[in-house]
Amino acid sequence: MLVSIVYDSGYGHTAKQAQAVAEGVSRFPGAKAELIPVGAGPVPWETLERSDAIIFGSPTYNGSLSAKLKQVFEDSTKAAWNDLKWRDKVAAGFTNSGAQNGDKLNTLTSMALFAAQHAMIWVGLDLKPGNSGSRSSVHDLNRLGSWLGAMAQSNIDEGPDVAPIESDLKTAAHLGQRVAEVADRLARGRAVATTEVVASV
Ligand SMILES: Cc1cc2nc3c(=O)[nH]c(=O)nc-3n(C[C@H](O)[C@H](O)[C@H](O)COP(=O)(O)O)c2cc1C
């Protein structure tokens, strides 16, 4: 099973989050993660078409997607949307920003809408919000309390060697693993359905 991770990162923080997502994907037996940084060359549309799932990642810039990821979204109209080549693929998203909130939700919402326009199946985080009680802390999984996707926060005066913090990377890995599990379940369901159709003919 192939899970592609299409992401942008201007200064390396979101790239770190993307690597954690990939690590989570590869925890699932038989799943392979393909990291696709945008702007590093032509978009490998064929790899995306072969993927069982596509996970989108972007820093939150100006309260939204980075321009480079948005460009990929626009270019996908001809490459994938016209023939709905990504129909029924699993989709998910992650974002990272400087502020604790930073309007990250808008970035994830844009990704989820984009996935819906491609007839993809959006998968959110199956984690309770962390860091939300008197005995919890920033070291909890999902410390930023997101449901739609994985969020991370990187202090603006720290490099990607230390930011985002471990709990955000673990949250990202959790999302990657979950996407691989859901994609596997869907693929098995499809195989069963096909067998039943063949058997009933
Ligand atoms: C052009 C630009 C716009 C930004 N806009 C936001 C923003 O809206 N909200 C926020 O919290 N941080 C904002 N930031 C901070 C980045 O989200 C933050 O530095 C992030 O870690 C960058 O990730 P990267 O290293 O993957 O590019 C902005 C940074 C830049 C360069």
The ligand as a Gaussian input file, in Angstrom:
#p B3LYP/6-31G(d) Opt

LIG

0 1
 C        4.921000      34.342000       4.874000
 C        4.686000      33.789000       6.238000
 C        3.422000      33.842000       6.787000
 C        3.183000      33.294000       8.060000
 N        1.919000      33.323000       8.547000
 C        1.655000      32.745000       9.739000
 C        0.322000      32.685000      10.235000
 O       -0.642000      33.102000       9.601000
 N        0.134000      32.127000      11.453000
 C        1.169000      31.682000      12.225000
 O        0.941000      31.237000      13.335000
 N        2.445000      31.664000      11.737000
 C        2.702000      32.191000      10.535000
 N        3.975000      32.161000      10.039000
 C        5.012000      31.422000      10.774000
 C        5.204000      30.009000      10.198000
 O        3.968000      29.318000      10.143000
 C        6.170000      29.195000      11.055000
 O        7.415000      29.862000      11.099000
 C        6.351000      27.786000      10.561000
 O        7.076000      27.036000      11.503000
 C        7.075000      27.731000       9.218000
 O        7.139000      26.407000       8.794000
 P        8.221000      25.958000       7.726000
 O        9.562000      26.011000       8.407000
 O        7.849000      24.562000       7.358000
 O        8.104000      26.914000       6.572000
 C        4.234000      32.713000       8.795000
 C        5.521000      32.657000       8.236000
 C        5.749000      33.191000       6.977000
 C        7.134000      33.099000       6.382000

